[in-house]
Amino acid sequence: MSDAQPLPPSAPPRRKAPRALKRFTKAEVAEVFARFEARDPEPKGELESVNTFTLLVAVVLSAQATDAGVNKATRALFAIADTPAKMLALGEDSVRDYIKTIGLYRTKARNVMGLCRQLVELHGGEVPDDRAALEALPGVGRKTANVVLNIAFGHPTIAVDTHIFRIGNRTGLAPGKTVEAVEKELNRIIPARYMLHAHHWLILHGRYVCKARKPDCPICLINDLCRYPDKTIA
């Protein structure tokens, strides 16, 4: 029997921290958005609505759901309830039935009724053009408020969703560990002339080109500017 002592287990190799991507220059940032503008001068969101109120409801319902799924559920709903008063008259049970194909529909139906009550009681049935007032409504957070302020009222806001968060970090355009950090960086670097449409360009780019699992780098409009080290090939 050997009296040799067993060797201690070797420590796992330490992984190197990912190298920080080289920052975009001002000229490169401007070029990114100039290309987006040239391809699509007036980008539109894909949620369907008939007025500012239904836009607000659609955005609230879109959390953790696809725009296509929300549109399918809300077409019939908005045809009969396109104001807060009409939605309240419809009642929570009926609203829940209309949106039951959407994730978290019970909570969302409750939030829709709550925001309708506040709109009627505090804002005369109108959607306020004010961030604080919007974020005080049930089911409305910063991202939802940014979308409504941008689309309905023309504010140059950036609504950072999963697509924009991914693009900001993957490309090196606006890296950040939180959505707030990415939003702050995008607001800092994007030239004023592009701010109104910037979040739509980025969302659509993330949805159809710079996709989560496998980005379509060969058809990417900003492939040559992107810092992503693992680009896909045709």
C-alpha positions as CSV (number, residue, x, y, z in Angstrom):
1,M,0.0,0.0,0.0
2,S,1.5,3.3,-1.0
3,D,2.1,5.9,1.6
4,A,2.0,8.7,-0.9
5,Q,-0.4,11.5,0.0
6,P,-3.2,12.3,-2.4
7,L,-2.7,15.5,-4.3
8,P,-5.0,18.4,-3.3
9,P,-7.7,19.1,-5.9
10,S,-6.5,21.7,-8.4
11,A,-8.4,25.0,-8.3
12,P,-10.6,25.6,-11.3
13,P,-9.0,27.9,-13.9
14,R,-10.0,31.6,-13.4
15,R,-12.0,33.0,-16.2
16,K,-10.8,36.2,-17.6
17,A,-13.3,39.0,-17.3
18,P,-14.7,40.0,-20.7
19,R,-12.7,42.8,-22.2
20,A,-14.5,46.1,-22.4
21,L,-15.6,47.0,-25.9
22,K,-14.0,50.0,-27.5
23,R,-16.4,53.0,-27.1
24,F,-18.1,54.5,-30.1
25,T,-16.9,57.9,-31.2
26,K,-19.4,60.8,-31.6
27,A,-19.0,60.4,-35.4
28,E,-19.7,56.7,-35.2
29,V,-22.8,57.2,-33.1
30,A,-24.1,59.8,-35.6
31,E,-23.4,57.4,-38.4
32,V,-25.4,54.6,-36.7
33,F,-28.5,56.7,-36.5
34,A,-28.0,58.3,-39.9
35,R,-28.2,54.9,-41.4
36,F,-31.3,53.9,-39.5
37,E,-32.9,57.2,-40.6
38,A,-32.0,56.7,-44.2
39,R,-33.6,53.2,-44.2
40,D,-36.7,54.1,-42.2
41,P,-37.3,57.9,-41.7
42,E,-40.6,57.5,-39.8
43,P,-40.4,54.3,-37.7
44,K,-43.6,53.2,-36.0
45,G,-44.3,51.0,-33.0
46,E,-46.0,47.7,-33.7
47,L,-48.7,47.9,-30.9
48,E,-52.1,48.8,-32.3
49,S,-54.1,51.6,-30.8
50,V,-56.9,54.0,-31.7
51,N,-56.0,56.9,-29.4
52,T,-53.7,57.8,-26.6
53,F,-55.7,56.0,-24.0
54,T,-55.7,52.7,-25.9
55,L,-51.9,53.2,-26.5
56,L,-51.4,53.4,-22.8
57,V,-53.4,50.3,-22.2
58,A,-51.7,48.4,-25.0
59,V,-48.2,49.2,-23.6
60,V,-49.3,48.1,-20.1
61,L,-50.5,44.8,-21.5
62,S,-47.3,44.3,-23.5
63,A,-45.1,43.6,-20.5
64,Q,-43.8,40.1,-20.8
65,A,-45.9,39.6,-23.9
66,T,-45.4,40.0,-27.7
67,D,-46.9,43.0,-29.6
68,A,-48.6,40.5,-31.9
69,G,-50.2,38.7,-29.0
70,V,-51.4,42.0,-27.5
71,N,-52.8,43.2,-30.8
72,K,-54.8,40.0,-31.3
73,A,-56.3,40.4,-27.8
74,T,-57.0,44.1,-27.9
75,R,-58.6,44.6,-31.4
76,A,-62.0,43.6,-30.1
77,L,-61.6,45.2,-26.7
78,F,-60.7,48.6,-28.1
79,A,-63.6,48.4,-30.6
80,I,-66.0,48.7,-27.7
81,A,-63.9,50.4,-24.9
82,D,-61.7,53.2,-26.2
83,T,-62.0,55.5,-23.2
84,P,-61.4,55.0,-19.5
85,A,-65.1,55.5,-18.8
86,K,-66.1,52.8,-21.3
87,M,-63.5,50.4,-20.0
88,L,-64.8,50.9,-16.4
89,A,-68.3,50.3,-17.6
90,L,-67.2,47.1,-19.2
91,G,-65.9,45.8,-15.9
92,E,-62.8,43.9,-14.8
93,D,-64.3,40.4,-15.5
94,S,-65.1,41.3,-19.1
95,V,-61.7,43.0,-19.6
96,R,-60.0,39.8,-18.2
97,D,-61.9,37.7,-20.7
98,Y,-60.8,39.8,-23.6
99,I,-57.1,39.6,-22.6
100,K,-56.9,36.1,-21.2
101,T,-54.5,35.0,-24.0
102,I,-51.9,37.5,-22.7
103,G,-49.5,36.5,-19.9
104,L,-50.3,37.8,-16.4
105,Y,-53.8,38.7,-17.7
106,R,-55.4,38.7,-14.2
107,T,-53.0,41.3,-12.8
108,K,-53.1,43.3,-16.0
109,A,-56.9,43.5,-16.0
110,R,-56.8,44.7,-12.4
111,N,-54.2,47.3,-13.3
112,V,-56.2,48.5,-16.4
113,M,-59.2,49.1,-14.2
114,G,-57.1,50.9,-11.6
115,L,-55.5,53.2,-14.1
116,C,-58.9,53.9,-15.7
117,R,-60.3,55.0,-12.3
118,Q,-57.3,57.3,-11.7
119,L,-57.6,58.8,-15.2
120,V,-61.3,59.5,-14.6
121,E,-60.9,60.8,-11.0
122,L,-57.7,62.7,-11.3
123,H,-57.2,63.6,-15.0
124,G,-60.7,64.2,-16.4
125,G,-60.5,60.9,-18.4
126,E,-57.4,62.1,-20.3
127,V,-53.9,60.6,-20.4
128,P,-51.6,63.1,-18.8
129,D,-48.6,64.5,-20.6
130,D,-46.4,64.2,-17.5
131,R,-44.0,61.5,-16.4
132,A,-44.7,61.6,-12.7
133,A,-48.5,61.4,-13.3
134,L,-48.1,58.5,-15.7
135,E,-45.8,56.5,-13.4
136,A,-48.4,57.0,-10.6
137,L,-50.9,55.0,-12.6
138,P,-51.3,51.2,-11.7
139,G,-49.1,49.0,-14.0
140,V,-47.2,52.0,-15.4
141,G,-43.4,52.1,-14.9
142,R,-40.7,54.1,-16.4
143,K,-40.5,52.1,-19.7
144,T,-44.3,52.4,-20.3
145,A,-44.2,56.1,-19.5
146,N,-41.3,56.6,-21.9
147,V,-43.2,54.9,-24.7
148,V,-46.4,56.9,-24.2
149,L,-44.5,60.2,-23.8
150,N,-42.6,59.5,-27.0
151,I,-45.4,58.2,-29.3
152,A,-48.4,60.2,-28.0
153,F,-46.7,63.4,-27.0
154,G,-43.5,63.6,-29.1
155,H,-41.0,63.6,-26.2
156,P,-37.5,62.4,-27.2
157,T,-37.5,59.6,-24.7
158,I,-35.8,56.2,-24.8
159,A,-37.8,53.2,-23.6
160,V,-35.2,50.5,-22.9
161,D,-36.7,47.1,-23.3
162,T,-34.9,43.7,-23.6
163,H,-34.0,44.5,-27.2
164,I,-32.4,47.9,-26.5
165,F,-30.6,46.6,-23.4
166,R,-29.1,43.8,-25.5
167,I,-28.1,46.0,-28.4
168,G,-26.5,48.6,-26.0
169,N,-24.3,45.9,-24.5
170,R,-23.7,43.6,-27.4
171,T,-22.7,46.3,-29.9
172,G,-20.8,48.5,-27.4
173,L,-23.1,51.4,-28.3
174,A,-24.4,52.0,-24.7
175,P,-23.1,49.4,-22.3
176,G,-24.7,49.2,-18.8
177,K,-25.6,46.7,-16.1
178,T,-29.1,48.0,-15.7
179,V,-31.8,49.4,-18.0
180,E,-31.4,52.7,-16.3
181,A,-27.7,52.8,-17.1
182,V,-28.3,52.0,-20.7
183,E,-31.0,54.6,-21.0
184,K,-28.8,57.2,-19.4
185,E,-26.0,56.4,-21.8
186,L,-28.2,56.5,-24.9
187,N,-29.6,59.9,-23.8
188,R,-26.0,61.1,-23.4
189,I,-24.6,60.0,-26.8
190,I,-27.5,60.1,-29.3
191,P,-27.5,63.4,-31.3
192,A,-30.7,65.5,-30.6
193,R,-31.9,65.2,-34.2
194,Y,-32.3,61.5,-33.9
195,M,-33.8,61.2,-30.4
196,L,-37.4,61.2,-31.3
197,H,-37.2,58.0,-33.3
198,A,-34.1,56.4,-31.7
199,H,-35.9,53.9,-29.5
200,H,-38.1,52.6,-32.3
201,W,-35.0,52.1,-34.6
202,L,-33.2,50.2,-31.8
203,I,-36.2,48.1,-30.8
204,L,-37.0,47.1,-34.4
205,H,-33.3,46.4,-35.0
206,G,-33.2,44.1,-32.0
207,R,-36.4,42.4,-32.9
208,Y,-35.6,41.5,-36.5
209,V,-31.8,41.7,-36.9
210,C,-29.8,41.8,-33.7
211,K,-31.8,39.0,-32.2
212,A,-31.1,37.4,-28.9
213,R,-30.1,33.9,-29.8
214,K,-28.5,34.4,-33.2
215,P,-28.0,37.9,-34.5
216,D,-28.3,38.3,-38.3
217,C,-24.9,40.0,-38.6
218,P,-24.6,39.6,-42.4
219,I,-27.6,41.8,-43.1
220,C,-27.0,44.2,-40.2
221,L,-27.0,47.9,-41.3
222,I,-24.2,48.8,-38.8
223,N,-22.1,45.6,-39.0
224,D,-18.9,47.5,-39.7
225,L,-19.4,49.8,-36.7
226,C,-20.6,47.1,-34.2
227,R,-18.0,46.0,-31.6
228,Y,-19.6,42.5,-31.1
229,P,-16.6,40.1,-31.3
230,D,-18.7,37.0,-32.2
231,K,-20.5,38.1,-35.3
232,T,-22.4,35.5,-37.3
233,I,-21.5,34.8,-40.9
234,A,-23.7,34.1,-43.9
